[in-house]
Amino acid sequence: MYDEAELIEAKRQIDSTLHKIREVVKTFEAKENPSRYKSQLTLAKRRLKAFGIANQLIEDKLAELKSDSGY
């Protein structure tokens, strides 16, 4: 379906996005009244979860490719 290079690049992009979303969460939580940003925090946290799942699936597929190739 996808080759190893495509999966590695997708993982790199997801890692970058995860880092940015974590920074957004930190920013909102550090605000004077974080409850004011509840919907944004909820959305960011849901995105973290979704991207985390995608990242894990990519890691699993990369491991599978490596084991299939005999490395």
Predicted model as a PDB file, atoms N, CA, C, CB and O in Angstrom, pLDDT in the B-factor column:
MODEL        1                                                                  
ATOM      1  N   MET A   1       0.833  -1.186   0.000  1.00 84.00           N  
ATOM      2  CA  MET A   1       0.000   0.000   0.000  1.00 84.00           C  
ATOM      3  C   MET A   1       0.882   1.256   0.000  1.00 84.00           C  
ATOM      4  CB  MET A   1      -0.950  -0.005   1.219  1.00 84.00           C  
ATOM      5  O   MET A   1       0.821   2.054  -0.935  1.00 84.00           O  
ATOM      6  N   TYR A   2       1.690   1.429   1.031  1.00 91.00           N  
ATOM      7  CA  TYR A   2       2.631   2.542   1.109  1.00 91.00           C  
ATOM      8  C   TYR A   2       4.022   1.959   1.300  1.00 91.00           C  
ATOM      9  CB  TYR A   2       2.264   3.531   2.273  1.00 91.00           C  
ATOM     10  O   TYR A   2       4.200   0.945   1.974  1.00 91.00           O  
ATOM     11  N   ASP A   3       5.002   2.618   0.695  1.00 94.00           N  
ATOM     12  CA  ASP A   3       6.350   2.110   0.901  1.00 94.00           C  
ATOM     13  C   ASP A   3       6.952   2.719   2.162  1.00 94.00           C  
ATOM     14  CB  ASP A   3       7.237   2.409  -0.320  1.00 94.00           C  
ATOM     15  O   ASP A   3       6.387   3.633   2.763  1.00 94.00           O  
ATOM     16  N   GLU A   4       8.099   2.198   2.542  1.00 95.00           N  
ATOM     17  CA  GLU A   4       8.736   2.609   3.796  1.00 95.00           C  
ATOM     18  C   GLU A   4       9.033   4.104   3.825  1.00 95.00           C  
ATOM     19  CB  GLU A   4      10.023   1.827   4.010  1.00 95.00           C  
ATOM     20  O   GLU A   4       8.832   4.755   4.850  1.00 95.00           O  
ATOM     21  N   ALA A   5       9.506   4.649   2.719  1.00 96.00           N  
ATOM     22  CA  ALA A   5       9.840   6.080   2.667  1.00 96.00           C  
ATOM     23  C   ALA A   5       8.604   6.948   2.895  1.00 96.00           C  
ATOM     24  CB  ALA A   5      10.481   6.430   1.315  1.00 96.00           C  
ATOM     25  O   ALA A   5       8.673   7.963   3.589  1.00 96.00           O  
ATOM     26  N   GLU A   6       7.480   6.549   2.310  1.00 97.00           N  
ATOM     27  CA  GLU A   6       6.236   7.306   2.504  1.00 97.00           C  
ATOM     28  C   GLU A   6       5.786   7.251   3.960  1.00 97.00           C  
ATOM     29  CB  GLU A   6       5.125   6.761   1.588  1.00 97.00           C  
ATOM     30  O   GLU A   6       5.343   8.258   4.513  1.00 97.00           O  
ATOM     31  N   LEU A   7       5.897   6.088   4.576  1.00 97.00           N  
ATOM     32  CA  LEU A   7       5.509   5.946   5.978  1.00 97.00           C  
ATOM     33  C   LEU A   7       6.417   6.762   6.892  1.00 97.00           C  
ATOM     34  CB  LEU A   7       5.539   4.476   6.389  1.00 97.00           C  
ATOM     35  O   LEU A   7       5.947   7.387   7.843  1.00 97.00           O  
ATOM     36  N   ILE A   8       7.710   6.754   6.605  1.00 97.00           N  
ATOM     37  CA  ILE A   8       8.651   7.528   7.424  1.00 97.00           C  
ATOM     38  C   ILE A   8       8.350   9.025   7.309  1.00 97.00           C  
ATOM     39  CB  ILE A   8      10.115   7.237   6.996  1.00 97.00           C  
ATOM     40  O   ILE A   8       8.385   9.745   8.307  1.00 97.00           O  
ATOM     41  N   GLU A   9       8.058   9.489   6.100  1.00 98.00           N  
ATOM     42  CA  GLU A   9       7.732  10.909   5.917  1.00 98.00           C  
ATOM     43  C   GLU A   9       6.416  11.256   6.606  1.00 98.00           C  
ATOM     44  CB  GLU A   9       7.651  11.256   4.418  1.00 98.00           C  
ATOM     45  O   GLU A   9       6.305  12.312   7.228  1.00 98.00           O  
ATOM     46  N   ALA A  10       5.429  10.388   6.504  1.00 98.00           N  
ATOM     47  CA  ALA A  10       4.147  10.627   7.180  1.00 98.00           C  
ATOM     48  C   ALA A  10       4.355  10.710   8.688  1.00 98.00           C  
ATOM     49  CB  ALA A  10       3.129   9.508   6.839  1.00 98.00           C  
ATOM     50  O   ALA A  10       3.777  11.570   9.352  1.00 98.00           O  
ATOM     51  N   LYS A  11       5.177   9.820   9.226  1.00 98.00           N  
ATOM     52  CA  LYS A  11       5.464   9.833  10.664  1.00 98.00           C  
ATOM     53  C   LYS A  11       6.173  11.122  11.059  1.00 98.00           C  
ATOM     54  CB  LYS A  11       6.320   8.617  11.056  1.00 98.00           C  
ATOM     55  O   LYS A  11       5.885  11.691  12.112  1.00 98.00           O  
ATOM     56  N   ARG A  12       7.091  11.581  10.229  1.00 98.00           N  
ATOM     57  CA  ARG A  12       7.816  12.822  10.504  1.00 98.00           C  
ATOM     58  C   ARG A  12       6.839  14.001  10.551  1.00 98.00           C  
ATOM     59  CB  ARG A  12       8.909  13.067   9.430  1.00 98.00           C  
ATOM     60  O   ARG A  12       6.935  14.865  11.423  1.00 98.00           O  
ATOM     61  N   GLN A  13       5.909  14.022   9.610  1.00 98.00           N  
ATOM     62  CA  GLN A  13       4.923  15.099   9.571  1.00 98.00           C  
ATOM     63  C   GLN A  13       3.994  15.040  10.786  1.00 98.00           C  
ATOM     64  CB  GLN A  13       4.103  15.024   8.276  1.00 98.00           C  
ATOM     65  O   GLN A  13       3.666  16.072  11.371  1.00 98.00           O  
ATOM     66  N   ILE A  14       3.579  13.848  11.155  1.00 98.00           N  
ATOM     67  CA  ILE A  14       2.713  13.692  12.326  1.00 98.00           C  
ATOM     68  C   ILE A  14       3.453  14.094  13.593  1.00 98.00           C  
ATOM     69  CB  ILE A  14       2.210  12.242  12.441  1.00 98.00           C  
ATOM     70  O   ILE A  14       2.885  14.761  14.456  1.00 98.00           O  
ATOM     71  N   ASP A  15       4.714  13.694  13.712  1.00 98.00           N  
ATOM     72  CA  ASP A  15       5.507  14.092  14.880  1.00 98.00           C  
ATOM     73  C   ASP A  15       5.578  15.611  14.996  1.00 98.00           C  
ATOM     74  CB  ASP A  15       6.926  13.501  14.794  1.00 98.00           C  
ATOM     75  O   ASP A  15       5.455  16.159  16.092  1.00 98.00           O  
ATOM     76  N   SER A  16       5.774  16.287  13.874  1.00 98.00           N  
ATOM     77  CA  SER A  16       5.838  17.746  13.862  1.00 98.00           C  
ATOM     78  C   SER A  16       4.503  18.351  14.300  1.00 98.00           C  
ATOM     79  CB  SER A  16       6.218  18.255  12.460  1.00 98.00           C  
ATOM     80  O   SER A  16       4.462  19.286  15.100  1.00 98.00           O  
ATOM     81  N   THR A  17       3.425  17.804  13.767  1.00 97.00           N  
ATOM     82  CA  THR A  17       2.092  18.302  14.119  1.00 97.00           C  
ATOM     83  C   THR A  17       1.788  18.053  15.590  1.00 97.00           C  
ATOM     84  CB  THR A  17       1.019  17.639  13.240  1.00 97.00           C  
ATOM     85  O   THR A  17       1.211  18.910  16.260  1.00 97.00           O  
ATOM     86  N   LEU A  18       2.172  16.889  16.095  1.00 98.00           N  
ATOM     87  CA  LEU A  18       1.967  16.583  17.518  1.00 98.00           C  
ATOM     88  C   LEU A  18       2.698  17.595  18.392  1.00 98.00           C  
ATOM     89  CB  LEU A  18       2.451  15.152  17.844  1.00 98.00           C  
ATOM     90  O   LEU A  18       2.152  18.075  19.386  1.00 98.00           O  
ATOM     91  N   HIS A  19       3.925  17.914  18.022  1.00 98.00           N  
ATOM     92  CA  HIS A  19       4.697  18.895  18.791  1.00 98.00           C  
ATOM     93  C   HIS A  19       3.969  20.247  18.819  1.00 98.00           C  
ATOM     94  CB  HIS A  19       6.119  19.060  18.190  1.00 98.00           C  
ATOM     95  O   HIS A  19       3.857  20.876  19.871  1.00 98.00           O  
ATOM     96  N   LYS A  20       3.485  20.677  17.672  1.00 98.00           N  
ATOM     97  CA  LYS A  20       2.790  21.967  17.583  1.00 98.00           C  
ATOM     98  C   LYS A  20       1.503  21.965  18.410  1.00 98.00           C  
ATOM     99  CB  LYS A  20       2.470  22.298  16.116  1.00 98.00           C  
ATOM    100  O   LYS A  20       1.203  22.944  19.093  1.00 98.00           O  
ATOM    101  N   ILE A  21       0.751  20.882  18.351  1.00 98.00           N  
ATOM    102  CA  ILE A  21      -0.494  20.803  19.118  1.00 98.00           C  
ATOM    103  C   ILE A  21      -0.197  20.794  20.618  1.00 98.00           C  
ATOM    104  CB  ILE A  21      -1.297  19.542  18.722  1.00 98.00           C  
ATOM    105  O   ILE A  21      -0.917  21.422  21.394  1.00 98.00           O  
ATOM    106  N   ARG A  22       0.855  20.088  21.031  1.00 97.00           N  
ATOM    107  CA  ARG A  22       1.229  20.096  22.456  1.00 97.00           C  
ATOM    108  C   ARG A  22       1.554  21.509  22.926  1.00 97.00           C  
ATOM    109  CB  ARG A  22       2.437  19.168  22.705  1.00 97.00           C  
ATOM    110  O   ARG A  22       1.212  21.894  24.045  1.00 97.00           O  
ATOM    111  N   GLU A  23       2.209  22.270  22.077  1.00 97.00           N  
ATOM    112  CA  GLU A  23       2.527  23.661  22.421  1.00 97.00           C  
ATOM    113  C   GLU A  23       1.257  24.506  22.529  1.00 97.00           C  
ATOM    114  CB  GLU A  23       3.477  24.270  21.372  1.00 97.00           C  
ATOM    115  O   GLU A  23       1.160  25.380  23.390  1.00 97.00           O  
ATOM    116  N   VAL A  24       0.300  24.247  21.667  1.00 96.00           N  
ATOM    117  CA  VAL A  24      -0.987  24.954  21.726  1.00 96.00           C  
ATOM    118  C   VAL A  24      -1.680  24.649  23.050  1.00 96.00           C  
ATOM    119  CB  VAL A  24      -1.899  24.552  20.530  1.00 96.00           C  
ATOM    120  O   VAL A  24      -2.199  25.551  23.707  1.00 96.00           O  
ATOM    121  N   VAL A  25      -1.686  23.369  23.438  1.00 96.00           N  
ATOM    122  CA  VAL A  25      -2.310  22.976  24.706  1.00 96.00           C  
ATOM    123  C   VAL A  25      -1.622  23.697  25.865  1.00 96.00           C  
ATOM    124  CB  VAL A  25      -2.238  21.434  24.904  1.00 96.00           C  
ATOM    125  O   VAL A  25      -2.292  24.243  26.742  1.00 96.00           O  
ATOM    126  N   LYS A  26      -0.298  23.701  25.870  1.00 97.00           N  
ATOM    127  CA  LYS A  26       0.439  24.396  26.936  1.00 97.00           C  
ATOM    128  C   LYS A  26       0.060  25.871  26.991  1.00 97.00           C  
ATOM    129  CB  LYS A  26       1.956  24.253  26.725  1.00 97.00           C  
ATOM    130  O   LYS A  26      -0.138  26.428  28.070  1.00 97.00           O  
ATOM    131  N   THR A  27      -0.041  26.495  25.831  1.00 96.00           N  
ATOM    132  CA  THR A  27      -0.378  27.919  25.761  1.00 96.00           C  
ATOM    133  C   THR A  27      -1.756  28.179  26.350  1.00 96.00           C  
ATOM    134  CB  THR A  27      -0.324  28.416  24.309  1.00 96.00           C  
ATOM    135  O   THR A  27      -1.926  29.081  27.169  1.00 96.00           O  
ATOM    136  N   PHE A  28      -2.744  27.386  25.933  1.00 95.00           N  
ATOM    137  CA  PHE A  28      -4.094  27.576  26.454  1.00 95.00           C  
ATOM    138  C   PHE A  28      -4.171  27.306  27.950  1.00 95.00           C  
ATOM    139  CB  PHE A  28      -5.066  26.677  25.719  1.00 95.00           C  
ATOM    140  O   PHE A  28      -4.854  28.025  28.679  1.00 95.00           O  
ATOM    141  N   GLU A  29      -3.474  26.272  28.407  1.00 95.00           N  
ATOM    142  CA  GLU A  29      -3.515  25.944  29.833  1.00 95.00           C  
ATOM    143  C   GLU A  29      -2.807  26.988  30.681  1.00 95.00           C  
ATOM    144  CB  GLU A  29      -2.891  24.584  30.074  1.00 95.00           C  
ATOM    145  O   GLU A  29      -3.102  27.126  31.868  1.00 95.00           O  
ATOM    146  N   ALA A  30      -1.875  27.725  30.086  1.00 96.00           N  
ATOM    147  CA  ALA A  30      -1.142  28.750  30.825  1.00 96.00           C  
ATOM    148  C   ALA A  30      -1.879  30.090  30.856  1.00 96.00           C  
ATOM    149  CB  ALA A  30       0.231  28.939  30.216  1.00 96.00           C  
ATOM    150  O   ALA A  30      -1.465  31.010  31.562  1.00 96.00           O  
ATOM    151  N   LYS A  31      -2.943  30.198  30.111  1.00 95.00           N  
ATOM    152  CA  LYS A  31      -3.705  31.459  30.090  1.00 95.00           C  
ATOM    153  C   LYS A  31      -4.289  31.738  31.474  1.00 95.00           C  
ATOM    154  CB  LYS A  31      -4.843  31.402  29.026  1.00 95.00           C  
ATOM    155  O   LYS A  31      -4.446  30.839  32.300  1.00 95.00           O  
ATOM    156  N   GLU A  32      -4.597  32.987  31.693  1.00 94.00           N  
ATOM    157  CA  GLU A  32      -5.124  33.417  32.995  1.00 94.00           C  
ATOM    158  C   GLU A  32      -6.408  32.675  33.354  1.00 94.00           C  
ATOM    159  CB  GLU A  32      -5.383  34.927  32.990  1.00 94.00           C  
ATOM    160  O   GLU A  32      -6.611  32.308  34.512  1.00 94.00           O  
ATOM    161  N   ASN A  33      -7.267  32.456  32.375  1.00 94.00           N  
ATOM    162  CA  ASN A  33      -8.535  31.769  32.624  1.00 94.00           C  
ATOM    163  C   ASN A  33      -8.686  30.627  31.615  1.00 94.00           C  
ATOM    164  CB  ASN A  33      -9.743  32.762  32.527  1.00 94.00           C  
ATOM    165  O   ASN A  33      -9.400  30.772  30.623  1.00 94.00           O  
ATOM    166  N   PRO A  34      -8.015  29.486  31.861  1.00 91.00           N  
ATOM    167  CA  PRO A  34      -8.031  28.405  30.872  1.00 91.00           C  
ATOM    168  C   PRO A  34      -9.420  27.829  30.587  1.00 91.00           C  
ATOM    169  CB  PRO A  34      -7.136  27.305  31.334  1.00 91.00           C  
ATOM    170  O   PRO A  34      -9.647  27.271  29.514  1.00 91.00           O  
ATOM    171  N   SER A  35     -10.335  27.957  31.522  1.00 93.00           N  
ATOM    172  CA  SER A  35     -11.681  27.423  31.283  1.00 93.00           C  
ATOM    173  C   SER A  35     -12.375  28.172  30.146  1.00 93.00           C  
ATOM    174  CB  SER A  35     -12.528  27.508  32.565  1.00 93.00           C  
ATOM    175  O   SER A  35     -13.308  27.653  29.533  1.00 93.00           O  
ATOM    176  N   ARG A  36     -11.924  29.373  29.875  1.00 96.00           N  
ATOM    177  CA  ARG A  36     -12.462  30.163  28.765  1.00 96.00           C  
ATOM    178  C   ARG A  36     -12.139  29.500  27.422  1.00 96.00           C  
ATOM    179  CB  ARG A  36     -11.895  31.602  28.801  1.00 96.00           C  
ATOM    180  O   ARG A  36     -12.829  29.725  26.428  1.00 96.00           O  
ATOM    181  N   TYR A  37     -11.095  28.690  27.405  1.00 96.00           N  
ATOM    182  CA  TYR A  37     -10.634  28.046  26.184  1.00 96.00           C  
ATOM    183  C   TYR A  37     -10.960  26.549  26.158  1.00 96.00           C  
ATOM    184  CB  TYR A  37      -9.141  28.251  26.029  1.00 96.00           C  
ATOM    185  O   TYR A  37     -10.285  25.758  25.498  1.00 96.00           O  
ATOM    186  N   LYS A  38     -12.006  26.190  26.890  1.00 96.00           N  
ATOM    187  CA  LYS A  38     -12.346  24.775  27.049  1.00 96.00           C  
ATOM    188  C   LYS A  38     -12.561  24.077  25.711  1.00 96.00           C  
ATOM    189  CB  LYS A  38     -13.591  24.633  27.901  1.00 96.00           C  
ATOM    190  O   LYS A  38     -12.045  22.978  25.507  1.00 96.00           O  
ATOM    191  N   SER A  39     -13.306  24.685  24.797  1.00 97.00           N  
ATOM    192  CA  SER A  39     -13.583  24.017  23.515  1.00 97.00           C  
ATOM    193  C   SER A  39     -12.306  23.854  22.685  1.00 97.00           C  
ATOM    194  CB  SER A  39     -14.632  24.813  22.711  1.00 97.00           C  
ATOM    195  O   SER A  39     -12.111  22.821  22.044  1.00 97.00           O  
ATOM    196  N   GLN A  40     -11.439  24.870  22.696  1.00 96.00           N  
ATOM    197  CA  GLN A  40     -10.182  24.768  21.957  1.00 96.00           C  
ATOM    198  C   GLN A  40      -9.280  23.697  22.559  1.00 96.00           C  
ATOM    199  CB  GLN A  40      -9.458  26.118  21.941  1.00 96.00           C  
ATOM    200  O   GLN A  40      -8.620  22.950  21.837  1.00 96.00           O  
ATOM    201  N   LEU A  41      -9.257  23.629  23.891  1.00 96.00           N  
ATOM    202  CA  LEU A  41      -8.453  22.609  24.573  1.00 96.00           C  
ATOM    203  C   LEU A  41      -8.981  21.208  24.273  1.00 96.00           C  
ATOM    204  CB  LEU A  41      -8.446  22.856  26.093  1.00 96.00           C  
ATOM    205  O   LEU A  41      -8.208  20.282  24.027  1.00 96.00           O  
ATOM    206  N   THR A  42     -10.292  21.065  24.297  1.00 97.00           N  
ATOM    207  CA  THR A  42     -10.904  19.767  23.984  1.00 97.00           C  
ATOM    208  C   THR A  42     -10.542  19.338  22.568  1.00 97.00           C  
ATOM    209  CB  THR A  42     -12.440  19.834  24.146  1.00 97.00           C  
ATOM    210  O   THR A  42     -10.156  18.190  22.345  1.00 97.00           O  
ATOM    211  N   LEU A  43     -10.664  20.249  21.615  1.00 97.00           N  
ATOM    212  CA  LEU A  43     -10.328  19.942  20.231  1.00 97.00           C  
ATOM    213  C   LEU A  43      -8.857  19.561  20.099  1.00 97.00           C  
ATOM    214  CB  LEU A  43     -10.650  21.133  19.328  1.00 97.00           C  
ATOM    215  O   LEU A  43      -8.530  18.571  19.445  1.00 97.00           O  
ATOM    216  N   ALA A  44      -7.972  20.337  20.713  1.00 97.00           N  
ATOM    217  CA  ALA A  44      -6.538  20.053  20.634  1.00 97.00           C  
ATOM    218  C   ALA A  44      -6.219  18.689  21.245  1.00 97.00           C  
ATOM    219  CB  ALA A  44      -5.731  21.155  21.344  1.00 97.00           C  
ATOM    220  O   ALA A  44      -5.423  17.934  20.687  1.00 97.00           O  
ATOM    221  N   LYS A  45      -6.822  18.374  22.367  1.00 97.00           N  
ATOM    222  CA  LYS A  45      -6.568  17.088  23.023  1.00 97.00           C  
ATOM    223  C   LYS A  45      -7.105  15.919  22.196  1.00 97.00           C  
ATOM    224  CB  LYS A  45      -7.201  17.073  24.419  1.00 97.00           C  
ATOM    225  O   LYS A  45      -6.497  14.849  22.165  1.00 97.00           O  
ATOM    226  N   ARG A  46      -8.239  16.120  21.530  1.00 98.00           N  
ATOM    227  CA  ARG A  46      -8.770  15.072  20.657  1.00 98.00           C  
ATOM    228  C   ARG A  46      -7.858  14.865  19.457  1.00 98.00           C  
ATOM    229  CB  ARG A  46     -10.192  15.423  20.187  1.00 98.00           C  
ATOM    230  O   ARG A  46      -7.650  13.738  19.008  1.00 98.00           O  
ATOM    231  N   ARG A  47      -7.319  15.956  18.948  1.00 98.00           N  
ATOM    232  CA  ARG A  47      -6.373  15.845  17.833  1.00 98.00           C  
ATOM    233  C   ARG A  47      -5.101  15.127  18.264  1.00 98.00           C  
ATOM    234  CB  ARG A  47      -6.028  17.234  17.279  1.00 98.00           C  
ATOM    235  O   ARG A  47      -4.556  14.314  17.517  1.00 98.00           O  
ATOM    236  N   LEU A  48      -4.629  15.429  19.473  1.00 98.00           N  
ATOM    237  CA  LEU A  48      -3.456  14.720  19.991  1.00 98.00           C  
ATOM    238  C   LEU A  48      -3.710  13.220  20.018  1.00 98.00           C  
ATOM    239  CB  LEU A  48      -3.095  15.225  21.401  1.00 98.00           C  
ATOM    240  O   LEU A  48      -2.853  12.429  19.623  1.00 98.00           O  
ATOM    241  N   LYS A  49      -4.877  12.839  20.482  1.00 98.00           N  
ATOM    242  CA  LYS A  49      -5.229  11.412  20.568  1.00 98.00           C  
ATOM    243  C   LYS A  49      -5.279  10.790  19.168  1.00 98.00           C  
ATOM    244  CB  LYS A  49      -6.596  11.228  21.288  1.00 98.00           C  
ATOM    245  O   LYS A  49      -4.727   9.713  18.945  1.00 98.00           O  
ATOM    246  N   ALA A  50      -5.939  11.470  18.234  1.00 98.00           N  
ATOM    247  CA  ALA A  50      -6.079  10.935  16.877  1.00 98.00           C  
ATOM    248  C   ALA A  50      -4.721  10.808  16.184  1.00 98.00           C  
ATOM    249  CB  ALA A  50      -7.008  11.830  16.048  1.00 98.00           C  
ATOM    250  O   ALA A  50      -4.431   9.784  15.566  1.00 98.00           O  
ATOM    251  N   PHE A  51      -3.898  11.842  16.288  1.00 98.00           N  
ATOM    252  CA  PHE A  51      -2.575  11.781  15.667  1.00 98.00           C  
ATOM    253  C   PHE A  51      -1.688  10.753  16.368  1.00 98.00           C  
ATOM    254  CB  PHE A  51      -1.907  13.162  15.697  1.00 98.00           C  
ATOM    255  O   PHE A  51      -0.846  10.118  15.732  1.00 98.00           O  
ATOM    256  N   GLY A  52      -1.875  10.594  17.662  1.00 97.00           N  
ATOM    257  CA  GLY A  52      -1.123   9.576  18.396  1.00 97.00           C  
ATOM    258  C   GLY A  52      -1.459   8.176  17.904  1.00 97.00           C  
ATOM    259  O   GLY A  52      -0.577   7.329  17.763  1.00 97.00           O  
ATOM    260  N   ILE A  53      -2.734   7.943  17.647  1.00 98.00           N  
ATOM    261  CA  ILE A  53      -3.166   6.646  17.117  1.00 98.00           C  
ATOM    262  C   ILE A  53      -2.566   6.427  15.728  1.00 98.00           C  
ATOM    263  CB  ILE A  53      -4.716   6.563  17.058  1.00 98.00           C  
ATOM    264  O   ILE A  53      -2.034   5.356  15.437  1.00 98.00           O  
ATOM    265  N   ALA A  54      -2.655   7.446  14.877  1.00 98.00           N  
ATOM    266  CA  ALA A  54      -2.098   7.333  13.525  1.00 98.00           C  
ATOM    267  C   ALA A  54      -0.601   7.049  13.581  1.00 98.00           C  
ATOM    268  CB  ALA A  54      -2.363   8.620  12.721  1.00 98.00           C  
ATOM    269  O   ALA A  54      -0.090   6.216  12.832  1.00 98.00           O  
ATOM    270  N   ASN A  55       0.090   7.741  14.467  1.00 97.00           N  
ATOM    271  CA  ASN A  55       1.526   7.558  14.618  1.00 97.00           C  
ATOM    272  C   ASN A  55       1.849   6.123  15.036  1.00 97.00           C  
ATOM    273  CB  ASN A  55       2.085   8.550  15.646  1.00 97.00           C  
ATOM    274  O   ASN A  55       2.778   5.512  14.508  1.00 97.00           O  
ATOM    275  N   GLN A  56       1.086   5.595  15.973  1.00 98.00           N  
ATOM    276  CA  GLN A  56       1.315   4.221  16.433  1.00 98.00           C  
ATOM    277  C   GLN A  56       1.072   3.217  15.313  1.00 98.00           C  
ATOM    278  CB  GLN A  56       0.411   3.899  17.629  1.00 98.00           C  
ATOM    279  O   GLN A  56       1.821   2.252  15.166  1.00 98.00           O  
ATOM    280  N   LEU A  57       0.039   3.441  14.535  1.00 98.00           N  
ATOM    281  CA  LEU A  57      -0.245   2.539  13.417  1.00 98.00           C  
ATOM    282  C   LEU A  57       0.880   2.573  12.384  1.00 98.00           C  
ATOM    283  CB  LEU A  57      -1.581   2.912  12.755  1.00 98.00           C  
ATOM    284  O   LEU A  57       1.246   1.538  11.828  1.00 98.00           O  
ATOM    285  N   ILE A  58       1.423   3.748  12.131  1.00 98.00           N  
ATOM    286  CA  ILE A  58       2.550   3.864  11.201  1.00 98.00           C  
ATOM    287  C   ILE A  58       3.763   3.127  11.770  1.00 98.00           C  
ATOM    288  CB  ILE A  58       2.895   5.359  10.931  1.00 98.00           C  
ATOM    289  O   ILE A  58       4.432   2.389  11.048  1.00 98.00           O  
ATOM    290  N   GLU A  59       4.048   3.322  13.057  1.00 97.00           N  
ATOM    291  CA  GLU A  59       5.171   2.624  13.690  1.00 97.00           C  
ATOM    292  C   GLU A  59       4.995   1.107  13.591  1.00 97.00           C  
ATOM    293  CB  GLU A  59       5.305   3.048  15.167  1.00 97.00           C  
ATOM    294  O   GLU A  59       5.949   0.381  13.309  1.00 97.00           O  
ATOM    295  N   ASP A  60       3.772   0.641  13.824  1.00 97.00           N  
ATOM    296  CA  ASP A  60       3.496  -0.799  13.731  1.00 97.00           C  
ATOM    297  C   ASP A  60       3.743  -1.309  12.311  1.00 97.00           C  
ATOM    298  CB  ASP A  60       2.043  -1.099  14.156  1.00 97.00           C  
ATOM    299  O   ASP A  60       4.328  -2.376  12.125  1.00 97.00           O  
ATOM    300  N   LYS A  61       3.298  -0.548  11.313  1.00 97.00           N  
ATOM    301  CA  LYS A  61       3.481  -0.951   9.920  1.00 97.00           C  
ATOM    302  C   LYS A  61       4.962  -0.944   9.551  1.00 97.00           C  
ATOM    303  CB  LYS A  61       2.693  -0.021   8.981  1.00 97.00           C  
ATOM    304  O   LYS A  61       5.423  -1.843   8.847  1.00 97.00           O  
ATOM    305  N   LEU A  62       5.713   0.053  10.014  1.00 97.00           N  
ATOM    306  CA  LEU A  62       7.151   0.092   9.749  1.00 97.00           C  
ATOM    307  C   LEU A  62       7.847  -1.116  10.374  1.00 97.00           C  
ATOM    308  CB  LEU A  62       7.763   1.400  10.288  1.00 97.00           C  
ATOM    309  O   LEU A  62       8.726  -1.714   9.753  1.00 97.00           O  
ATOM    310  N   ALA A  63       7.461  -1.474  11.589  1.00 96.00           N  
ATOM    311  CA  ALA A  63       8.043  -2.644  12.251  1.00 96.00           C  
ATOM    312  C   ALA A  63       7.702  -3.918  11.481  1.00 96.00           C  
ATOM    313  CB  ALA A  63       7.541  -2.749  13.707  1.00 96.00           C  
ATOM    314  O   ALA A  63       8.533  -4.815  11.339  1.00 96.00           O  
ATOM    315  N   GLU A  64       6.482  -3.980  10.994  1.00 95.00           N  
ATOM    316  CA  GLU A  64       6.050  -5.140  10.202  1.00 95.00           C  
ATOM    317  C   GLU A  64       6.874  -5.239   8.909  1.00 95.00           C  
ATOM    318  CB  GLU A  64       4.530  -5.039   9.868  1.00 95.00           C  
ATOM    319  O   GLU A  64       7.306  -6.327   8.530  1.00 95.00           O  
ATOM    320  N   LEU A  65       7.087  -4.116   8.245  1.00 93.00           N  
ATOM    321  CA  LEU A  65       7.891  -4.104   7.020  1.00 93.00           C  
ATOM    322  C   LEU A  65       9.316  -4.567   7.287  1.00 93.00           C  
ATOM    323  CB  LEU A  65       7.906  -2.705   6.407  1.00 93.00           C  
ATOM    324  O   LEU A  65       9.896  -5.312   6.497  1.00 93.00           O  
ATOM    325  N   LYS A  66       9.872  -4.121   8.402  1.00 92.00           N  
ATOM    326  CA  LYS A  66      11.240  -4.520   8.758  1.00 92.00           C  
ATOM    327  C   LYS A  66      11.321  -6.011   9.060  1.00 92.00           C  
ATOM    328  CB  LYS A  66      11.734  -3.717   9.966  1.00 92.00           C  
ATOM    329  O   LYS A  66      12.267  -6.681   8.646  1.00 92.00           O  
ATOM    330  N   SER A  67      10.339  -6.526   9.776  1.00 92.00           N  
ATOM    331  CA  SER A  67      10.377  -7.956  10.110  1.00 92.00           C  
ATOM    332  C   SER A  67      10.143  -8.813   8.878  1.00 92.00           C  
ATOM    333  CB  SER A  67       9.332  -8.286  11.181  1.00 92.00           C  
ATOM    334  O   SER A  67      10.696  -9.908   8.769  1.00 92.00           O  
ATOM    335  N   ASP A  68       9.319  -8.322   7.939  1.00 87.00           N  
ATOM    336  CA  ASP A  68       9.084  -9.058   6.692  1.00 87.00           C  
ATOM    337  C   ASP A  68      10.321  -9.081   5.802  1.00 87.00           C  
ATOM    338  CB  ASP A  68       7.917  -8.444   5.931  1.00 87.00           C  
ATOM    339  O   ASP A  68      10.532 -10.022   5.037  1.00 87.00           O  
ATOM    340  N   SER A  69      11.140  -8.025   5.912  1.00 80.00           N  
ATOM    341  CA  SER A  69      12.333  -7.956   5.055  1.00 80.00           C  
ATOM    342  C   SER A  69      13.531  -8.688   5.661  1.00 80.00           C  
ATOM    343  CB  SER A  69      12.703  -6.502   4.796  1.00 80.00           C  
ATOM    344  O   SER A  69      14.577  -8.809   5.023  1.00 80.00           O  
ATOM    345  N   GLY A  70      13.376  -9.173   6.887  1.00 72.00           N  
ATOM    346  CA  GLY A  70      14.434  -9.944   7.510  1.00 72.00           C  
ATOM    347  C   GLY A  70      15.444  -9.127   8.298  1.00 72.00           C  
ATOM    348  O   GLY A  70      16.496  -9.652   8.664  1.00 72.00           O  
ATOM    349  N   TYR A  71      15.159  -7.871   8.568  1.00 59.00           N  
ATOM    350  CA  TYR A  71      16.080  -7.018   9.347  1.00 59.00           C  
ATOM    351  C   TYR A  71      15.794  -7.090  10.804  1.00 59.00           C  
ATOM    352  CB  TYR A  71      16.001  -5.583   8.899  1.00 59.00           C  
ATOM    353  O   TYR A  71      16.470  -6.438  11.599  1.00 59.00           O  
TER     354      TYR A  71                                                      
ENDMDL                                                                          
END                                                                             
